Amino acid sequence: MGDGEKVLSMENLTMHFGGNQVLRGINLDVYQGQVIGYIGPNGAGKSTTLKILLGLVEGYGGTVEIFGENIKESDHTYKRKIGYVPENADIYENLTADEYLTFVGELYGIDRETASRKARKLMAAFEMEDVLHSRISSFSKGMRQKVIIMSGVIHDPDLIFLDEPLNGLDANSVMIIKDVMEQLVERGKTIFYSSHIMDVVEKISNRIVLLADGKIAADGTFAELRQANEKEGSLEDIFNQLTGFDEYKDTAEQVVGIIMDGEDDA
């Protein structure tokens, strides 16, 4: 699947934590220019997969290759071509946005002057130039998230991992980030996008991979997933069908019933 160069490959990827098997043999090839929507219920193994791909977790079984390098045997130079926006990022709050973004840029091998110039331009593009020299501790959640996104791409990575990147962003910023992703892909970047927000995944992904119980339960375009599952609805409908989560309406009715219940029978 895909005509571009293979940038990521997982072969029989397995992972145990204690006696619990989290990943049960993931086989997946990702090609240049794809936006992979990597979805699944809580506990399916999404975060574990990302941590393995980023070299943050060892002890896995199987083979992972990024840019043709086996990451177990690599000297980690491949990481300079990777960007990462985590769901919950620890950020140096005592630094200013300029200091933090310049520092991250330098970690990726950019010289200080170039990193600072890119930081200034990125902050201006997000209409945050007035707080370029303010401490991050004074930022709102949305402002911090924008800085985290900037720090994940400031070094012009070829493969970008996004884990719930839109948390805390206002509607305008969400539209900008979506457009940024589309334009990056048009320029040959590859995006691995993990999220619970199904309508966003549906709109931005040209390939959707659904993980359930540590295995791939579906892999294809949104249209292919609809056809395979004979569903005319949204990605959320397909997700619920494939993961067996069809009690949500009953649960919602039960919750509303409790909320609206009078105190007569208390």
C-alpha positions in Angstrom: 0.0 0.0 0.0 1.6 3.3 -1.1 3.8 4.3 -4.0 6.4 6.4 -2.0 9.5 5.2 -0.2 9.0 3.1 2.8 9.8 5.2 5.9 8.6 2.9 8.7 8.2 -0.9 9.1 6.9 -3.0 12.0 7.3 -6.7 11.7 5.7 -9.0 14.2 5.9 -6.3 16.9 5.1 -7.7 20.4 5.4 -6.2 23.8 4.8 -7.6 27.3 4.5 -5.6 30.6 4.8 -8.1 33.4 2.4 -10.9 32.5 0.3 -8.7 30.3 0.8 -8.8 26.5 0.0 -5.4 25.2 1.1 -5.8 21.5 0.3 -9.2 19.8 2.1 -9.1 16.5 1.8 -5.8 14.7 2.8 -5.8 11.0 2.7 -2.5 9.3 4.5 -0.7 6.5 4.2 3.1 6.3 5.2 5.0 3.1 6.3 8.6 2.4 3.4 11.0 2.1 0.9 9.0 4.1 -1.1 10.3 7.0 -1.7 7.3 9.2 -4.7 7.7 11.5 -3.7 5.3 14.3 -6.8 4.7 16.4 -8.0 2.2 19.0 -9.8 2.1 22.4 -7.9 2.8 25.6 -5.5 -0.1 26.4 -5.3 -1.2 22.8 -1.5 -0.5 22.6 -1.4 2.8 20.7 0.8 4.7 23.2 3.1 1.6 23.6 3.6 1.4 19.8 4.5 5.1 19.7 7.0 4.8 22.5 8.7 1.8 20.9 8.9 3.7 17.5 10.4 6.7 19.3 13.0 4.5 21.0 11.6 5.3 24.5 10.8 1.7 25.3 13.0 -1.4 24.9 12.4 -5.1 25.5 9.9 -5.5 22.6 9.8 -8.5 20.2 9.9 -8.3 16.5 11.6 -5.8 14.2 11.2 -2.0 13.8 12.8 -0.2 10.9 12.7 3.6 10.4 14.3 5.0 7.2 15.6 1.5 6.5 17.5 1.3 9.8 16.7 -1.3 12.5 16.3 1.0 15.5 17.7 -1.7 17.9 21.0 -1.5 16.0 20.9 2.2 15.0 23.1 4.9 16.5 20.0 7.1 16.9 20.9 9.6 14.2 17.6 8.6 12.6 15.9 10.5 15.4 17.0 13.8 13.9 14.6 13.2 11.1 11.7 12.4 13.5 9.3 14.9 15.1 7.1 14.1 18.1 4.2 15.9 19.7 3.2 14.0 22.8 -0.2 13.9 24.4 1.1 15.1 27.8 4.4 16.9 27.4 6.7 17.9 30.2 8.0 21.4 29.3 10.6 23.6 30.9 8.2 26.2 32.2 10.8 28.5 33.6 12.2 29.1 30.1 10.7 31.6 27.7 9.2 30.4 24.4 12.2 31.7 22.6 14.6 29.9 24.9 12.7 26.6 24.9 12.3 26.4 21.1 15.9 27.4 20.5 17.0 24.8 23.0 15.0 22.1 21.3 16.2 23.2 17.9 19.8 22.9 19.1 19.1 19.4 20.5 18.2 18.4 16.9 21.5 19.8 15.5 20.3 23.3 14.4 22.7 26.1 15.2 21.4 28.6 17.8 20.9 31.5 15.4 18.8 29.5 12.9 16.8 27.9 15.7 16.0 31.3 17.3 15.1 32.8 13.9 12.7 29.9 13.2 11.3 30.1 16.7 10.5 33.8 16.3 8.9 33.2 12.9 6.8 30.3 14.1 5.6 32.3 17.1 4.6 35.2 14.8 2.8 32.8 12.5 0.7 31.6 15.5 0.2 35.3 16.5 2.2 34.7 19.7 5.1 37.0 18.9 4.1 39.3 21.9 4.9 36.4 24.3 8.1 35.2 22.6 10.1 36.3 25.6 7.6 35.4 28.3 8.0 32.4 30.5 6.0 29.4 29.5 4.7 29.1 33.0 2.4 32.1 32.3 0.9 30.5 29.2 -2.6 29.1 28.9 -3.1 25.4 28.0 -3.7 26.3 24.3 -0.6 28.5 24.1 1.6 25.8 25.7 0.2 23.2 23.2 1.1 25.5 20.3 4.7 25.7 21.6 4.8 21.9 22.0 3.7 21.5 18.4 6.3 24.0 17.2 9.0 22.2 19.2 8.0 18.9 17.4 8.6 20.3 13.9 11.1 23.1 14.2 13.9 20.9 12.9 12.0 20.0 9.6 11.5 16.3 10.3 10.5 13.8 7.6 8.4 11.6 9.9 6.1 13.2 12.4 4.4 11.4 15.3 1.4 13.3 16.7 -0.3 12.0 19.8 -3.6 13.9 20.5 -1.9 17.1 19.2 -5.1 19.2 19.2 -5.6 19.1 23.0 -6.6 22.5 24.3 -6.5 24.3 21.0 -9.2 26.7 19.9 -11.1 26.1 16.7 -9.0 28.5 14.6 -5.8 26.9 15.7 -7.2 23.4 14.9 -7.9 24.6 11.4 -4.4 25.9 11.0 -2.8 22.7 12.3 -4.9 20.6 9.9 -3.8 22.7 7.0 -0.2 22.6 8.1 -0.4 18.8 8.2 -1.9 18.7 4.6 0.8 21.0 3.3 3.6 19.1 5.0 2.4 15.9 3.4 2.2 17.6 0.0 5.9 18.4 0.5 6.8 14.7 1.1 6.5 14.5 4.9 4.8 11.4 6.6 2.5 11.8 9.5 1.6 9.1 12.1 -1.4 10.6 13.9 -2.9 9.0 17.0 -6.1 10.4 18.4 -9.5 9.6 20.0 -11.2 12.4 18.0 -12.7 10.3 15.2 -14.0 13.1 13.0 -10.5 14.7 12.8 -8.9 11.4 12.0 -11.5 10.8 9.3 -10.8 14.1 7.7 -7.0 14.3 7.7 -6.0 10.6 7.3 -5.4 9.0 3.9 -5.0 5.7 5.7 -6.6 4.5 8.9 -5.1 1.7 11.1 -7.4 0.5 13.9 -5.7 -1.3 16.8 -7.8 -3.5 19.0 -6.6 -5.8 21.8 -2.9 -5.4 20.6 -3.6 -6.4 17.0 -4.5 -4.6 13.8 -8.3 -5.0 13.3 -8.6 -2.8 10.2 -6.2 -1.0 7.8 -7.2 1.1 4.8 -8.7 4.3 3.6 -11.9 5.5 5.2 -13.8 4.5 2.0 -12.3 1.0 2.1 -13.2 0.6 5.8 -16.8 1.6 5.1 -17.0 -0.9 2.3 -15.4 -3.7 4.2 -17.7 -3.2 7.1 -20.8 -2.4 5.1 -21.2 0.8 7.1 -22.5 4.1 5.6 -21.9 6.1 8.8 -18.9 7.8 10.3 -15.5 6.5 11.3 -16.9 6.4 14.8 -19.6 4.0 13.7 -17.0 1.7 12.1 -14.8 2.0 15.2 -17.7 1.0 17.5 -18.6 -1.9 15.3 -15.0 -3.3 15.1 -14.3 -2.8 18.8 -17.6 -4.2 19.9 -18.5 -1.0 21.7 -22.2 -0.7 21.0 -23.5 0.0 24.5 -22.7 3.7 24.5 -26.3 4.8 23.7 -27.7 2.6 26.5 -25.0 4.0 28.8 -25.9 7.6 27.8 -29.6 6.9 28.4 -28.8 5.5 31.8 -26.6 8.5 32.8 -29.3 11.0 31.6 -31.9 9.0 33.5 -29.9 9.2 36.7 -29.3 13.0 36.2 -32.9 13.7 35.6 -34.2 11.4 38.3 -36.2 13.2 41.1 -35.4 12.8 44.8 -38.8 11.1 45.6 -37.3 7.6 45.7 -33.9 8.7 47.2 
